[in-house]
Amino acid sequence: MLRGRESLIRLIGKRRRVLPSRQSLLSAPIQSSLNLCTDKNGKVVSIGSSEGSSLVDNGDNRSKVESFAGGEKRSDKSEEVTCPVCENKVIGNNYIVNSHLDMCLSRGSAKKRKLTQRTLLQMNFCSQSKIEVHSSEREQMGDDLLLISCDEGIVRNGIHGLADFGDVEENDSSLLESLLKLNSVTHNYIDGSSKNPIHGNNMDDINDTHSLSVKNEVLDGDMETTLHDISGVILETFIVGRRFSDEKEINCGASIFLLRDPHNVKDPNAIKVISAYSRDSKMLGFLPRDLAQYLSPLIEKYCLIFEGQVTAVPKRSLDVVPVQIFCHTAVSSGKIEQDNIELFRYLWRKTQQVIESTKKYQTSTTKCQQNFCVLIGEVLRNNLHLFIDGEKDFLDSFNSFSDDCQKLFVRLYIRKGPWFRLSNIFYSEISDLQKAMKELSVSGYVRSFENINELHDDDANDILNLLTVSELREIMFILKQGLAFDDYTVRELCGQIRVKHLSNDGSASPTLSSMILERTGACIRISSKAESLFWRAERLFFLNGEQDLSSFLLADLGIVKYPTYNCIVTEQIFSDRNDLLAYEEAIEVAQIVDQALDENDNELVLRCIKIAESRISNTSPKAIETSTSERLVTFLSCFSASSVYSKVLTLGASFLERERRYNEAIYLLKRLLECFTCDGRRGYWILRLSVDLEHIGYHDESLSAAESGLLDSWVCAGSKMALQRRVLRLGKPPRRWKIPSFANLVKRKINEVHVRGRPLNSVTGMKSRFYGEDDEQCGVEQLALQYYAGEGGGWQGVHTESGIWLTIFGLLMWNVLFSDVPNVFRTRFQTAPLDLETDSFYLVRKSSIESHLQKIHDGMAEEILITSWESYVGTACRGVNWNRHTLSELRAAVACIGGHCLALLCRHLAQGYRSWSSGMPDLLLWRFNGEFGGEAKLVEVKGPRDQLSEQQRAWLLFLMDCGFNTEVCKVRPEPTS
């Protein structure tokens, strides 16, 4: 992944569906010194001369610079290939393909499923994984399957026989699969332990609240449940997927029975609902996916028979249908006992839990609707100066809408969209859908069309995604006059239509528009005005792009418990509306860059780089003193347009380096250093400047840049270590005769131990694997732990890297983190103060931090740790992972490390959390010497082909200075005979 890409993704958060300034940004002339473009194959080239290509000129070296700046030539004649991750076309050059795959896979990891608003509306809180539905499988359903929330949202759009466009219960599915494979459930436990839902900002780590084993699950239920007990028990549920049924008309009281559908390509647990007395036994729909997940193995494994009847008929034929079902037994209770009674009880208990959750019927939509109103109210109350009168009235009008109208808008707002077929929109909790739609349309909250004259130029491009495969094939058949497209997917068919029949602005011919409209029928979407204003409201409320309405529900339902603190606001983040609009536009540019990188559109990436370069401050550079007062305001600067553009340019420099356009990268890095004199990234910028200057053969300038960087007070951690090592390497005679004062410090020897292991694989580019104890496969870290536990000295320990240290820091410094400091807490959904990663965190709290560190130094660390754990266990805090380490492990580590070392470490993190929160040693080891004494050791583990990074080296040297026992453990393969 390009350096800075991950930071940009976090900044953007949930991508906006509407970018109001996109057209003007991409069409307006740019006043930039960069003069870059791409050739026909997308390769970055320079046109003419530019300031970027004339940064360094030493006369004789000019031709050398210009020659090298062209970069290494790569074959541009490769055919296009389809990326297996994003399915976009990529030039089949190895370099381009590898770079593109790396980018796609990295974005995939950055987009791991978390608890989304949509998932929360379904009241489904297990770890989720989004299913990417192959378009050929969507032939019958299109892109607009609905989220049906009925009685706590248990009835989902996960209609059996269809793919779920929401989420799937990954934990319970894997658990159930494991259960069904067990020969004896009594002696086999399923690990469902949860992870901290906040640690590392990975919401996808949320699992069940408690560790789960089948044995424990059964013990909590009825140990005496048998088939005889469940016979005749009535279960109330629903029929879903009605639009795929064989019978559209249903009568109240009609008899039904359930039939397994094991050959269903979407869900092997699918259960069809069959009309009991119709002559052809017509299918009426499916049971909800959540219920079928447990009911299906009961029917399959224990030969149960379920019958029932329809209890109510909905107003619309396609709405969900309430039914009652009850069980008949087909085998004796004794046979079940012998088979697997614990598995049976587990499945039955989970079935009852799903059924019971549908009876509460305080829909999560209602709760989400209330939270939406709270968000709007707080934003208008606290940021009234940022909205003009028309915007205030528009947002405030939401509170005057009818209940149905509010629910419908919230539903549409949290769905992907942007367009929805009216024929496919129906929600059980909305009594009058048509009236609600009309109310939203009149108020300007939604836009719809019913005839071709209402279509905008760019609408056809988006609405194409609503068509099914069969509908797209029909259109292509007409447009191509009989040519077949049987093997094309939805993506490919849409791509063909866009390329062949849509203009550059996305508009379609009247003939094509009428064909699309004829198949979709009337469509609806949230208006651009509503989309933009509510996006702004969310951004102002949460102050980031990663949180949304789901944060309310997570807190309301106790899934995430936020810490207690006081919000003391004395200064506005955005002083006026112009600052906010500039910030929003900068985020648009960042999103365009991110999307362009996904699509491998180098030309668009370059344009955004030039936009960002032209927008950053042109104020003449001046030496800014690093006084306390000036450093205090830096944590609010991240909400400025210039801060966003600096992230775009940081990414842009990495992009140009990847393209080997070192001159232009040098120019961007110099611009960043000129315009952002107080920034924690200066160390990285200076290091890359020095490296790029060396790339083009300017060794003297590279050395000078590294030397000047060491005088910069904002350079620290790994960047400082890397610059020192560059100065020592480049500054040899005759360039420099004087040895720097830091030479001995940098060259200090770090103790090493060597461990031999039997390798499982020795493939370059793959993580090394070895055979450990009892011939079990393990990584180098586990092999090292085994070594230290045995012949290495009887050490206990954990493989944790930075995790355990950040947890210890959070627990020891809890009262400092959440103390009363103005302007650092602005919303109830924060897990850390806004200034934690800035210098102001330590400077503002210096007296309280130092007094607290003195207590740690004096031996009170273990007491503070225990108090924080018992008082706040489970509360979300930045860096604290409650589930990865037990209290006993933390106590042992703290006791063995000692107060002196702990105090120094905590001070270091308090002074530079952002710079020092990564790169810590892999292993933390401890052992007790007698009843009261103990010692600790920190070990960085390296495999056969690994080297210490500069950040890791910096940490090891710092820890040595603090008095820690540190060493590097190098794992090497055993010599072959």
ABEGO torsion letter per residue (X at the ends): XBBGAAAAAAAAEBBBABBAAAAAAAABBBBBABBBBBBAAGBBBBBEBBAAAAABBAGAAAAAAAAAAAEBBBBAABBBBBBAAAGBBBBABAAAAAAAAAAAAAAAAAABBBBBAAAAAAGBABBBBBBBBBAAAAAAAEAABBBBBBGGGABBABBBGBBBABBBBAAAAAAAAAAAABABAAABBBBABBBBAABGGBAAABBBABBBBAAAAAAABBAABBAAAABGBBBBBBBBGAAABABABBBBGBBBBBBBBAABAABAABBBBBBAABAAGBBAEBBBAAAAAAAAAAAAAAGBBBBEBBABBBABAABBBBBBBBBBBABBAAAAAAABAAAAAAAAAAAAAAAAAAAAGBBAAAAAAAAAAAAAAAAAAAAAAABBAAAAAAAAAAAABBAAAAAAAAAAAABAOABBBAAABBBAABABAAAAAAAAAAAGABBBBABAAABBAAAAAAAAAABBAAAAAAAAAAAAGGBBAAABBAAAAAAAAAAAABBAAGBBBAAAAAAAAAAAEBBBBBBAAAAAAAAAAAAAAAGBAABBAAAAAAAAAGABBBBBBBBBBABBABABAAAAAAAAAAAAAAAAAAAAAAAGBAAAAAAAAAAAAAABBABBBBBBBBBAAAAAAAAAAAABAAAAAAAAAAAAAAAAAAAGBAAAAAAAAAAAAAABABBAAAAAAAAAAAAAAAAAGBAAAAAAAAAAAAABAABBEAAAAAAAAAAAAAABOAABABBBAAAAAAABBBBBBBBBBBBABABBGBBBBBBBBGGBBBBAAAAAAAAAABAAGGBBEBBAEAAAAAAAAAAAAAAAAABBBBGABABAABABBAAAABAAAAAAAAAAAAAAAAAAAAGAAAAAAAAAAAAABGBBBBGBBAAABBAAAAAAAAAAAEAAAAAAAAAAAAABAAAAABGBBABBBBBBBEAABBBBBBBBBBBAABBBBAAAAAAAAAAAAAGBBBBBBBBBBBBBX
